[in-house]
Amino acid sequence: MERKTNLRLSTRLLVLLCMMGLGLIVASVISVLMVNSGLLTMVTVQDVLAFIVPAVAAMAIFYRRPLHAMCLDRAPGWKAIAIVVAFYILSLPAMNWIVSLNESMSLPASLSGLEQVMRSFEDSAAETTKTLLNIHTIWELLPCVLVVGLMAGLSEEMLFRGAMLRTMQDSRLGTHAVVWIVAIVFSAIHFQFFGFIPRMLLGVWLGYLLVWTRSLWVPIIAHTLNNSTVVVMSYLANKGIVAEDFGDHLGLPADGSLPWLAVASLVASIALAVWAHHQYKPAEEPHRQYI
């Protein structure tokens, strides 16, 4: 990769995180000033100032061709999109199982205070999500899909995969280490411990999609599909078309027996991921060789 500077990896990551922190502060100030503008507007401001602007600005500082460095100049192929859709469908029962296991986790009694703090973060996030998804008309659905689905997927992928992962690839760290480290940071920054594992695994999948396809648009599509499906299903539930928890318990037997469908889903998802890896294996060259 053709750099503008020879800053060490730790320095580049620090710059990126500082820009993100500054963006969050500015977004918070603007949100206070725009308190009557609506939650969707505030979320959009945060996505732009805390994710998109820091990602592009930092990569413009580090590299001569920032959009190329972020893999934004490579269109996604139809095969990659088909893999994204197939994986989402196949993995749903397995993800429901993992979500259920993570939500049921509890800390030792000695850490009960910490667990209460974590639960309060969960409750706060759940309340915000409930407010965002309180949609009952098509005119509420469309902007919600645009913001919660597309904008969130675009902004988070630009920061975490397009900027952070790509910057870390331009180092001596191995591909697998980079993908998992970024996925852990991606999940941790949401401050939702009882949803940490499924969100981390989602981050791992998104990271490998970028590594394999070398197009940031592929994980953006995957992220957008995940978020937009939640929005649409919430709308349908609010309209009474489907049950409120429709799909949330798919693969989870009510009698507590072994979730065979979830296990089969997990095996099928891993098999598809391995197949996708081999399909794009020629693209998995060292970062500096294809930039």
Phi and psi in degrees as GROMACS dihedral restraints (atoms count N, CA, C in turn):
[ dihedral_restraints ]
;  ai    aj    ak    al  type     phi  dphi    fc
    3     4     5     6     1   -86.0    20    10
    4     5     6     7     1   107.3    20    10
    6     7     8     9     1   -89.8    20    10
    7     8     9    10     1   155.5    20    10
    9    10    11    12     1   -86.0    20    10
   10    11    12    13     1   -32.2    20    10
   12    13    14    15     1  -127.3    20    10
   13    14    15    16     1   164.9    20    10
   15    16    17    18     1  -110.0    20    10
   16    17    18    19     1    32.5    20    10
   18    19    20    21     1   -62.3    20    10
   19    20    21    22     1   143.4    20    10
   21    22    23    24     1   -66.5    20    10
   22    23    24    25     1   158.5    20    10
   24    25    26    27     1   -57.3    20    10
   25    26    27    28     1   -44.6    20    10
   27    28    29    30     1   -60.2    20    10
   28    29    30    31     1   -38.0    20    10
   30    31    32    33     1   -68.9    20    10
   31    32    33    34     1   -41.4    20    10
   33    34    35    36     1   -64.8    20    10
   34    35    36    37     1   -40.5    20    10
   36    37    38    39     1   -66.4    20    10
   37    38    39    40     1   -37.9    20    10
   39    40    41    42     1   -63.9    20    10
   40    41    42    43     1   -42.1    20    10
   42    43    44    45     1   -61.2    20    10
   43    44    45    46     1   -44.5    20    10
   45    46    47    48     1   -62.1    20    10
   46    47    48    49     1   -46.0    20    10
   48    49    50    51     1   -68.7    20    10
   49    50    51    52     1   -36.6    20    10
   51    52    53    54     1   -64.3    20    10
   52    53    54    55     1   -40.4    20    10
   54    55    56    57     1   -63.7    20    10
   55    56    57    58     1   -39.7    20    10
   57    58    59    60     1   -64.6    20    10
   58    59    60    61     1   -44.3    20    10
   60    61    62    63     1   -61.1    20    10
   61    62    63    64     1   -43.1    20    10
   63    64    65    66     1   -62.9    20    10
   64    65    66    67     1   -40.5    20    10
   66    67    68    69     1   -62.3    20    10
   67    68    69    70     1   -39.3    20    10
   69    70    71    72     1   -64.4    20    10
   70    71    72    73     1   -39.7    20    10
   72    73    74    75     1   -64.7    20    10
   73    74    75    76     1   -47.7    20    10
   75    76    77    78     1   -62.4    20    10
   76    77    78    79     1   -42.6    20    10
   78    79    80    81     1   -62.8    20    10
   79    80    81    82     1   -38.1    20    10
   81    82    83    84     1   -65.2    20    10
   82    83    84    85     1   -41.4    20    10
   84    85    86    87     1   -63.3    20    10
   85    86    87    88     1   -45.8    20    10
   87    88    89    90     1   -63.3    20    10
   88    89    90    91     1   -38.7    20    10
   90    91    92    93     1   -62.6    20    10
   91    92    93    94     1   -36.8    20    10
   93    94    95    96     1   -65.5    20    10
   94    95    96    97     1   -42.1    20    10
   96    97    98    99     1   -69.5    20    10
   97    98    99   100     1   -27.1    20    10
   99   100   101   102     1  -108.5    20    10
  100   101   102   103     1    36.5    20    10
  102   103   104   105     1   -58.3    20    10
  103   104   105   106     1   -25.7    20    10
  105   106   107   108     1   -97.4    20    10
  106   107   108   109     1    11.1    20    10
  108   109   110   111     1   -86.4    20    10
  109   110   111   112     1   -11.0    20    10
  111   112   113   114     1   101.3    20    10
  112   113   114   115     1   151.8    20    10
  114   115   116   117     1   -66.9    20    10
  115   116   117   118     1   -38.3    20    10
  117   118   119   120     1   -62.5    20    10
  118   119   120   121     1   -38.9    20    10
  120   121   122   123     1   -64.6    20    10
  121   122   123   124     1   -43.3    20    10
  123   124   125   126     1   -63.7    20    10
  124   125   126   127     1   -40.7    20    10
  126   127   128   129     1   -63.9    20    10
  127   128   129   130     1   -40.4    20    10
  129   130   131   132     1   -62.7    20    10
  130   131   132   133     1   -44.1    20    10
  132   133   134   135     1   -59.7    20    10
  133   134   135   136     1   -43.3    20    10
  135   136   137   138     1   -64.4    20    10
  136   137   138   139     1   -42.9    20    10
  138   139   140   141     1   -60.6    20    10
  139   140   141   142     1   -42.1    20    10
  141   142   143   144     1   -71.1    20    10
  142   143   144   145     1   -49.4    20    10
  144   145   146   147     1   -80.1    20    10
  145   146   147   148     1   -31.9    20    10
  147   148   149   150     1   -96.8    20    10
  148   149   150   151     1   -15.6    20    10
  150   151   152   153     1  -123.2    20    10
  151   152   153   154     1   -58.7    20    10
  153   154   155   156     1   -68.1    20    10
  154   155   156   157     1   -52.9    20    10
  156   157   158   159     1   -60.7    20    10
  157   158   159   160     1   -48.7    20    10
  159   160   161   162     1   -60.2    20    10
  160   161   162   163     1   -39.5    20    10
  162   163   164   165     1   -62.5    20    10
  163   164   165   166     1   -51.5    20    10
  165   166   167   168     1   -67.2    20    10
  166   167   168   169     1   -42.5    20    10
  168   169   170   171     1   -64.0    20    10
  169   170   171   172     1   -44.9    20    10
  171   172   173   174     1   -64.4    20    10
  172   173   174   175     1   -44.8    20    10
  174   175   176   177     1   -67.1    20    10
  175   176   177   178     1   -30.2    20    10
  177   178   179   180     1   -69.3    20    10
  178   179   180   181     1   -28.9    20    10
  180   181   182   183     1   -74.6    20    10
  181   182   183   184     1   -40.5    20    10
  183   184   185   186     1   -80.7    20    10
  184   185   186   187     1   -36.7    20    10
  186   187   188   189     1  -128.5    20    10
  187   188   189   190     1   151.4    20    10
  189   190   191   192     1   -72.3    20    10
  190   191   192   193     1   -29.2    20    10
  192   193   194   195     1  -125.3    20    10
  193   194   195   196     1    79.5    20    10
  195   196   197   198     1   -61.0    20    10
  196   197   198   199     1   -41.7    20    10
  198   199   200   201     1   -67.1    20    10
  199   200   201   202     1   -35.3    20    10
  201   202   203   204     1   -68.5    20    10
  202   203   204   205     1   -41.3    20    10
  204   205   206   207     1   -63.3    20    10
  205   206   207   208     1   -31.4    20    10
  207   208   209   210     1   -86.4    20    10
  208   209   210   211     1     0.3    20    10
  210   211   212   213     1    63.7    20    10
  211   212   213   214     1    33.5    20    10
  213   214   215   216     1   -91.2    20    10
  214   215   216   217     1    -7.2    20    10
  216   217   218   219     1  -100.9    20    10
  217   218   219   220     1    14.5    20    10
  219   220   221   222     1  -120.7    20    10
  220   221   222   223     1   117.6    20    10
  222   223   224   225     1   -70.6    20    10
  223   224   225   226     1   146.7    20    10
  225   226   227   228     1   -75.1    20    10
  226   227   228   229     1   143.3    20    10
  228   229   230   231     1   -86.8    20    10
  229   230   231   232     1   159.7    20    10
  231   232   233   234     1   -64.2    20    10
  232   233   234   235     1   -32.5    20    10
  234   235   236   237     1   -64.3    20    10
  235   236   237   238     1   -41.5    20    10
  237   238   239   240     1   -64.0    20    10
  238   239   240   241     1   -41.9    20    10
  240   241   242   243     1   -64.9    20    10
  241   242   243   244     1   -40.0    20    10
  243   244   245   246     1   -63.0    20    10
  244   245   246   247     1   -39.6    20    10
  246   247   248   249     1   -63.4    20    10
  247   248   249   250     1   -42.1    20    10
  249   250   251   252     1   -59.7    20    10
  250   251   252   253     1   -48.4    20    10
  252   253   254   255     1   -65.8    20    10
  253   254   255   256     1   -45.0    20    10
  255   256   257   258     1   -63.2    20    10
  256   257   258   259     1   -41.5    20    10
  258   259   260   261     1   -65.4    20    10
  259   260   261   262     1   -40.7    20    10
  261   262   263   264     1   -59.7    20    10
  262   263   264   265     1   -45.7    20    10
  264   265   266   267     1   -67.6    20    10
  265   266   267   268     1   -46.2    20    10
  267   268   269   270     1   -64.5    20    10
  268   269   270   271     1   -36.5    20    10
  270   271   272   273     1   -85.4    20    10
  271   272   273   274     1    -7.9    20    10
  273   274   275   276     1   -57.1    20    10
  274   275   276   277     1   -50.5    20    10
  276   277   278   279     1   -61.3    20    10
  277   278   279   280     1   -40.0    20    10
  279   280   281   282     1   -64.3    20    10
  280   281   282   283     1   -42.7    20    10
  282   283   284   285     1   -65.9    20    10
  283   284   285   286     1   -37.5    20    10
  285   286   287   288     1   -59.9    20    10
  286   287   288   289     1   -40.7    20    10
  288   289   290   291     1   -65.1    20    10
  289   290   291   292     1   -46.1    20    10
  291   292   293   294     1   -65.2    20    10
  292   293   294   295     1   -40.7    20    10
  294   295   296   297     1   -60.1    20    10
  295   296   297   298     1   -45.0    20    10
  297   298   299   300     1   -61.5    20    10
  298   299   300   301     1   -44.3    20    10
  300   301   302   303     1   -64.0    20    10
  301   302   303   304     1   -42.1    20    10
  303   304   305   306     1   -66.6    20    10
  304   305   306   307     1   -40.9    20    10
  306   307   308   309     1   -65.8    20    10
  307   308   309   310     1   -28.2    20    10
  309   310   311   312     1   -86.3    20    10
  310   311   312   313     1    -4.0    20    10
  312   313   314   315     1   -67.7    20    10
  313   314   315   316     1   148.0    20    10
  315   316   317   318     1  -142.2    20    10
  316   317   318   319     1   149.4    20    10
  318   319   320   321     1   -85.8    20    10
  319   320   321   322     1   161.3    20    10
  321   322   323   324     1   -57.6    20    10
  322   323   324   325     1   157.7    20    10
  324   325   326   327     1   -56.7    20    10
  325   326   327   328     1   -31.8    20    10
  327   328   329   330     1   -66.9    20    10
  328   329   330   331     1   -17.8    20    10
  330   331   332   333     1  -112.1    20    10
  331   332   333   334     1    25.5    20    10
  333   334   335   336     1   -61.6    20    10
  334   335   336   337     1   -35.2    20    10
  336   337   338   339     1   -62.9    20    10
  337   338   339   340     1   -43.4    20    10
  339   340   341   342     1   -64.1    20    10
  340   341   342   343     1   -39.6    20    10
  342   343   344   345     1   -63.9    20    10
  343   344   345   346     1   -37.1    20    10
  345   346   347   348     1   -64.0    20    10
  346   347   348   349     1   -39.3    20    10
  348   349   350   351     1   -64.0    20    10
  349   350   351   352     1   -44.5    20    10
  351   352   353   354     1   -62.5    20    10
  352   353   354   355     1   -40.3    20    10
  354   355   356   357     1   -64.5    20    10
  355   356   357   358     1   -36.3    20    10
  357   358   359   360     1   -65.3    20    10
  358   359   360   361     1   -37.6    20    10
  360   361   362   363     1   -62.3    20    10
  361   362   363   364     1   -42.1    20    10
  363   364   365   366     1   -61.5    20    10
  364   365   366   367     1   -45.5    20    10
  366   367   368   369     1   -63.5    20    10
  367   368   369   370     1   -40.3    20    10
  369   370   371   372     1   -64.5    20    10
  370   371   372   373     1   -44.5    20    10
  372   373   374   375     1   -64.8    20    10
  373   374   375   376     1   -39.7    20    10
  375   376   377   378     1   -64.5    20    10
  376   377   378   379     1   -38.4    20    10
  378   379   380   381     1   -66.6    20    10
  379   380   381   382     1   -41.4    20    10
  381   382   383   384     1   -63.3    20    10
  382   383   384   385     1   -44.1    20    10
  384   385   386   387     1   -62.3    20    10
  385   386   387   388     1   -41.6    20    10
  387   388   389   390     1   -61.2    20    10
  388   389   390   391     1   -41.0    20    10
  390   391   392   393     1   -65.2    20    10
  391   392   393   394     1   -43.8    20    10
  393   394   395   396     1   -62.2    20    10
  394   395   396   397     1   -37.3    20    10
  396   397   398   399     1   -95.3    20    10
  397   398   399   400     1    13.3    20    10
  399   400   401   402     1   -82.1    20    10
  400   401   402   403     1    68.8    20    10
  402   403   404   405     1  -117.1    20    10
  403   404   405   406     1   135.7    20    10
  405   406   407   408     1  -130.5    20    10
  406   407   408   409     1    -8.7    20    10
  408   409   410   411     1  -127.1    20    10
  409   410   411   412     1   161.9    20    10
  411   412   413   414     1   -64.9    20    10
  412   413   414   415     1   -27.6    20    10
  414   415   416   417     1   -76.8    20    10
  415   416   417   418     1   -17.6    20    10
  417   418   419   420     1   -89.0    20    10
  418   419   420   421     1   -32.0    20    10
  420   421   422   423     1   -65.6    20    10
  421   422   423   424     1   -47.4    20    10
  423   424   425   426     1   -59.5    20    10
  424   425   426   427     1   -51.2    20    10
  426   427   428   429     1   -65.5    20    10
  427   428   429   430     1   -29.1    20    10
  429   430   431   432     1   -69.2    20    10
  430   431   432   433     1   -41.4    20    10
  432   433   434   435     1   -63.2    20    10
  433   434   435   436     1   -40.3    20    10
  435   436   437   438     1   -62.9    20    10
  436   437   438   439     1   -43.2    20    10
  438   439   440   441     1   -85.5    20    10
  439   440   441   442     1   -55.7    20    10
  441   442   443   444     1   -73.2    20    10
  442   443   444   445     1   -34.4    20    10
  444   445   446   447     1   -85.9    20    10
  445   446   447   448     1   -70.2    20    10
  447   448   449   450     1   -72.5    20    10
  448   449   450   451     1   -51.3    20    10
  450   451   452   453     1   -64.5    20    10
  451   452   453   454     1   -41.5    20    10
  453   454   455   456     1   -65.3    20    10
  454   455   456   457     1   -44.5    20    10
  456   457   458   459     1   -62.7    20    10
  457   458   459   460     1   -44.0    20    10
  459   460   461   462     1   -64.8    20    10
  460   461   462   463     1   -50.3    20    10
  462   463   464   465     1   -67.4    20    10
  463   464   465   466     1   -44.8    20    10
  465   466   467   468     1   -68.2    20    10
  466   467   468   469     1   -37.6    20    10
  468   469   470   471     1   -69.4    20    10
  469   470   471   472     1   -35.3    20    10
  471   472   473   474     1   -62.9    20    10
  472   473   474   475     1   -39.2    20    10
  474   475   476   477     1   -77.6    20    10
  475   476   477   478     1   -55.0    20    10
  477   478   479   480     1   -78.5    20    10
  478   479   480   481     1   -45.8    20    10
  480   481   482   483     1   -90.8    20    10
  481   482   483   484     1   -47.6    20    10
  483   484   485   486     1   -66.9    20    10
  484   485   486   487     1   -38.5    20    10
  486   487   488   489     1  -101.6    20    10
  487   488   489   490     1   -58.3    20    10
  489   490   491   492     1   -66.8    20    10
  490   491   492   493     1   -52.2    20    10
  492   493   494   495     1   -64.3    20    10
  493   494   495   496     1   -43.3    20    10
  495   496   497   498     1   -66.9    20    10
  496   497   498   499     1   -36.6    20    10
  498   499   500   501     1   -65.5    20    10
  499   500   501   502     1   -40.9    20    10
  501   502   503   504     1   -71.6    20    10
  502   503   504   505     1   -27.6    20    10
  504   505   506   507     1   -63.7    20    10
  505   506   507   508     1   -29.9    20    10
  507   508   509   510     1   -83.2    20    10
  508   509   510   511     1    52.8    20    10
  510   511   512   513     1  -153.3    20    10
  511   512   513   514     1  -174.0    20    10
  513   514   515   516     1   -86.6    20    10
  514   515   516   517     1    -1.2    20    10
  516   517   518   519     1   -68.7    20    10
  517   518   519   520     1   143.5    20    10
  519   520   521   522     1   -72.4    20    10
  520   521   522   523     1   158.7    20    10
  522   523   524   525     1   -57.6    20    10
  523   524   525   526     1   -46.9    20    10
  525   526   527   528     1   -63.8    20    10
  526   527   528   529     1   -41.5    20    10
  528   529   530   531     1   -61.7    20    10
  529   530   531   532     1   -43.6    20    10
  531   532   533   534     1   -62.6    20    10
  532   533   534   535     1   -47.3    20    10
  534   535   536   537     1   -59.3    20    10
  535   536   537   538     1   -45.4    20    10
  537   538   539   540     1   -72.7    20    10
  538   539   540   541     1   -38.5    20    10
  540   541   542   543     1   -62.3    20    10
  541   542   543   544     1   -47.2    20    10
  543   544   545   546     1   -64.1    20    10
  544   545   546   547     1   -38.3    20    10
  546   547   548   549     1   -63.5    20    10
  547   548   549   550     1   -38.9    20    10
  549   550   551   552     1   -66.1    20    10
  550   551   552   553     1   -44.2    20    10
  552   553   554   555     1   -63.1    20    10
  553   554   555   556     1   -43.8    20    10
  555   556   557   558     1   -56.7    20    10
  556   557   558   559     1   -43.7    20    10
  558   559   560   561     1   -74.3    20    10
  559   560   561   562     1   -41.8    20    10
  561   562   563   564     1   -63.5    20    10
  562   563   564   565     1   -34.8    20    10
  564   565   566   567     1   -70.9    20    10
  565   566   567   568     1   -12.0    20    10
  567   568   569   570     1   -82.2    20    10
  568   569   570   571     1   -13.1    20    10
  570   571   572   573     1    55.8    20    10
  571   572   573   574     1    43.6    20    10
  573   574   575   576     1  -130.0    20    10
  574   575   576   577     1    88.7    20    10
  576   577   578   579     1   -61.4    20    10
  577   578   579   580     1   -38.4    20    10
  579   580   581   582     1   -84.4    20    10
  580   581   582   583     1    12.4    20    10
  582   583   584   585     1  -134.6    20    10
  583   584   585   586     1    15.6    20    10
  585   586   587   588     1   -65.0    20    10
  586   587   588   589     1   -48.3    20    10
  588   589   590   591     1   -64.9    20    10
  589   590   591   592     1   -51.5    20    10
  591   592   593   594     1   -62.0    20    10
  592   593   594   595     1   -36.1    20    10
  594   595   596   597     1   -69.6    20    10
  595   596   597   598     1   -35.8    20    10
  597   598   599   600     1   -64.2    20    10
  598   599   600   601     1   -44.0    20    10
  600   601   602   603     1   -64.2    20    10
  601   602   603   604     1   -36.4    20    10
  603   604   605   606     1   -61.1    20    10
  604   605   606   607     1   -42.9    20    10
  606   607   608   609     1   -62.6    20    10
  607   608   609   610     1   -36.7    20    10
  609   610   611   612     1   -63.4    20    10
  610   611   612   613     1   -46.7    20    10
  612   613   614   615     1   -60.3    20    10
  613   614   615   616     1   -45.3    20    10
  615   616   617   618     1   -63.3    20    10
  616   617   618   619     1   -37.9    20    10
  618   619   620   621     1   -65.3    20    10
  619   620   621   622     1   -44.4    20    10
  621   622   623   624     1   -67.6    20    10
  622   623   624   625     1   -32.9    20    10
  624   625   626   627     1   -59.3    20    10
  625   626   627   628     1   -40.9    20    10
  627   628   629   630     1   -68.5    20    10
  628   629   630   631     1   -44.3    20    10
  630   631   632   633     1   -60.8    20    10
  631   632   633   634     1   -43.9    20    10
  633   634   635   636     1   -72.3    20    10
  634   635   636   637     1   -46.2    20    10
  636   637   638   639     1   -92.2    20    10
  637   638   639   640     1   -19.5    20    10
  639   640   641   642     1    59.4    20    10
  640   641   642   643     1    26.4    20    10
  642   643   644   645     1  -129.8    20    10
  643   644   645   646     1   119.6    20    10
  645   646   647   648     1   -66.4    20    10
  646   647   648   649     1   -21.4    20    10
  648   649   650   651     1   -65.5    20    10
  649   650   651   652     1   -23.7    20    10
  651   652   653   654     1   -69.4    20    10
  652   653   654   655     1   -53.7    20    10
  654   655   656   657     1   -64.0    20    10
  655   656   657   658     1   -29.5    20    10
  657   658   659   660     1   -61.8    20    10
  658   659   660   661     1   -44.5    20    10
  660   661   662   663     1   -63.5    20    10
  661   662   663   664     1   -43.0    20    10
  663   664   665   666     1   -63.6    20    10
  664   665   666   667     1   -44.1    20    10
  666   667   668   669     1   -65.0    20    10
  667   668   669   670     1   -43.8    20    10
  669   670   671   672     1   -64.3    20    10
  670   671   672   673     1   -40.8    20    10
  672   673   674   675     1   -60.2    20    10
  673   674   675   676     1   -45.3    20    10
  675   676   677   678     1   -60.5    20    10
  676   677   678   679     1   -50.0    20    10
  678   679   680   681     1   -69.0    20    10
  679   680   681   682     1   -42.9    20    10
  681   682   683   684     1   -66.6    20    10
  682   683   684   685     1   -34.3    20    10
  684   685   686   687     1   -62.2    20    10
  685   686   687   688     1   -41.1    20    10
  687   688   689   690     1   -61.6    20    10
  688   689   690   691     1   -43.2    20    10
  690   691   692   693     1   -62.4    20    10
  691   692   693   694     1   -49.3    20    10
  693   694   695   696     1   -63.7    20    10
  694   695   696   697     1   -42.1    20    10
  696   697   698   699     1   -66.3    20    10
  697   698   699   700     1   -34.2    20    10
  699   700   701   702     1   -65.6    20    10
  700   701   702   703     1   -40.9    20    10
  702   703   704   705     1   -61.7    20    10
  703   704   705   706     1   -46.4    20    10
  705   706   707   708     1   -64.2    20    10
  706   707   708   709     1   -35.7    20    10
  708   709   710   711     1   -68.9    20    10
  709   710   711   712     1   -41.3    20    10
  711   712   713   714     1   -63.6    20    10
  712   713   714   715     1   -30.5    20    10
  714   715   716   717     1   -83.0    20    10
  715   716   717   718     1    -6.7    20    10
  717   718   719   720     1    80.4    20    10
  718   719   720   721     1    13.5    20    10
  720   721   722   723     1   -78.9    20    10
  721   722   723   724     1   -36.4    20    10
  723   724   725   726     1  -129.6    20    10
  724   725   726   727     1   164.7    20    10
  726   727   728   729     1   -66.4    20    10
  727   728   729   730     1   153.7    20    10
  729   730   731   732     1   -59.4    20    10
  730   731   732   733     1   -36.5    20    10
  732   733   734   735     1  -104.3    20    10
  733   734   735   736     1    27.8    20    10
  735   736   737   738     1   -57.4    20    10
  736   737   738   739     1   124.6    20    10
  738   739   740   741     1    87.8    20    10
  739   740   741   742     1   -19.6    20    10
  741   742   743   744     1   -69.7    20    10
  742   743   744   745     1   -25.6    20    10
  744   745   746   747     1  -108.4    20    10
  745   746   747   748     1    10.4    20    10
  747   748   749   750     1   -61.8    20    10
  748   749   750   751     1   123.1    20    10
  750   751   752   753     1    94.1    20    10
  751   752   753   754     1    -4.4    20    10
  753   754   755   756     1  -110.4    20    10
  754   755   756   757     1   103.6    20    10
  756   757   758   759     1   -65.7    20    10
  757   758   759   760     1   139.2    20    10
  759   760   761   762     1   -68.4    20    10
  760   761   762   763     1   -26.3    20    10
  762   763   764   765     1   -85.3    20    10
  763   764   765   766     1     2.3    20    10
  765   766   767   768     1    81.3    20    10
  766   767   768   769     1     6.7    20    10
  768   769   770   771     1   -73.2    20    10
  769   770   771   772     1   175.6    20    10
  771   772   773   774     1   -61.0    20    10
  772   773   774   775     1   126.3    20    10
  774   775   776   777     1   -76.5    20    10
  775   776   777   778     1    82.1    20    10
  777   778   779   780     1   -60.9    20    10
  778   779   780   781     1   -37.6    20    10
  780   781   782   783     1   -64.8    20    10
  781   782   783   784     1   -39.3    20    10
  783   784   785   786     1   -67.0    20    10
  784   785   786   787     1   -39.4    20    10
  786   787   788   789     1   -64.4    20    10
  787   788   789   790     1   -45.1    20    10
  789   790   791   792     1   -62.3    20    10
  790   791   792   793     1   -39.1    20    10
  792   793   794   795     1   -61.9    20    10
  793   794   795   796     1   -42.5    20    10
  795   796   797   798     1   -62.9    20    10
  796   797   798   799     1   -45.8    20    10
  798   799   800   801     1   -62.6    20    10
  799   800   801   802     1   -44.8    20    10
  801   802   803   804     1   -64.5    20    10
  802   803   804   805     1   -38.5    20    10
  804   805   806   807     1   -66.3    20    10
  805   806   807   808     1   -42.8    20    10
  807   808   809   810     1   -63.8    20    10
  808   809   810   811     1   -42.0    20    10
  810   811   812   813     1   -62.1    20    10
  811   812   813   814     1   -42.1    20    10
  813   814   815   816     1   -66.2    20    10
  814   815   816   817     1   -39.3    20    10
  816   817   818   819     1   -64.4    20    10
  817   818   819   820     1   -40.6    20    10
  819   820   821   822     1   -64.4    20    10
  820   821   822   823     1   -43.6    20    10
  822   823   824   825     1   -61.3    20    10
  823   824   825   826     1   -43.5    20    10
  825   826   827   828     1   -62.4    20    10
  826   827   828   829     1   -38.5    20    10
  828   829   830   831     1   -59.4    20    10
  829   830   831   832     1   -44.3    20    10
  831   832   833   834     1   -71.1    20    10
  832   833   834   835     1   -31.4    20    10
  834   835   836   837     1   -64.1    20    10
  835   836   837   838     1   -34.4    20    10
  837   838   839   840     1  -110.0    20    10
  838   839   840   841     1    15.7    20    10
  840   841   842   843     1   -54.1    20    10
  841   842   843   844     1   -40.7    20    10
  843   844   845   846     1   -59.3    20    10
  844   845   846   847     1   -23.7    20    10
  846   847   848   849     1   -80.7    20    10
  847   848   849   850     1   -13.8    20    10
  849   850   851   852     1   -85.7    20    10
  850   851   852   853     1    59.8    20    10
  852   853   854   855     1   -97.4    20    10
  853   854   855   856     1   164.3    20    10
  855   856   857   858     1   -53.0    20    10
  856   857   858   859     1   143.1    20    10
  858   859   860   861     1   -52.3    20    10
  859   860   861   862     1   -46.7    20    10
  861   862   863   864     1   -69.2    20    10
  862   863   864   865     1   -13.7    20    10
  864   865   866   867     1   -80.8    20    10
  865   866   867   868     1   -23.3    20    10
  867   868   869   870     1  -117.5    20    10
  868   869   870   871     1    13.2    20    10
